[in-house]
Amino acid sequence: RQHINLLLRFQSLTHPPKHTWSYNNDNNGLSTCPSTNCSKLLNRRFFLVQKAKTCQVFGILVVPPSTATTRAMVASVRELLRDRDVYTFSVGKVNPNKLANFGNIECFVLVACPEHSILSNERQEYAVPVITGYELLVALDIVPWGLYSTHPNDFFRHAQAPAQPENNNNDNNEDAPYYSLVTCSYQ
């Protein structure tokens, strides 16, 4: 999983490397194949972020062990989602059967160590998006889609809740239409 996280980070750079070499222990050789799989995975992550933009009910999945960083990240996520419905769940190993018990949740935010932030086979098995904290920042338009990271330090660097501007002229954008890339329509 750490290998996948590193590949995701390299592929999201402004000037990604043309090839990422990895050593395959099975055939004792070097390979450049993972970069195409990584590109597909980044596209999938982008799709999940787009789906999360329209969600109103979030579940925070906390994977033990609970540390001070984990608790701080959960508090930051709750603060970022203060205008939406948020539920926090402490789960062991995340699997589709556990998440299926929470039918009203539209999107899950996974708070875990960087190596366990990306779930395997999520496209086939999980009915709702499971995103990382950094992807939540992208979905909330706090950071642009670009550098990809699953590390908590990158989340905390950008997670300060944006200050709410004082609006004296009733110029509110809550009712402005939003174009969804998932449904290809305005919402």
Secondary structure as UniProt FT lines:
FT   HELIX           2..11
FT   STRAND          22..24
FT   TURN            25..28
FT   STRAND          29..31
FT   HELIX           34..52
FT   TURN            53..54
FT   STRAND          57..62
FT   HELIX           68..80
FT   TURN            81..83
FT   STRAND          85..90
FT   HELIX           96..100
FT   TURN            103..104
FT   STRAND          107..111
FT   HELIX           114..116
FT   TURN            120..121
FT   HELIX           122..125
FT   STRAND          130..132
FT   HELIX           133..139
FT   TURN            140..141
FT   HELIX           152..158
FT   TURN            174..175
FT   STRAND          179..180
FT   TURN            181..184
FT   STRAND          185..186
//
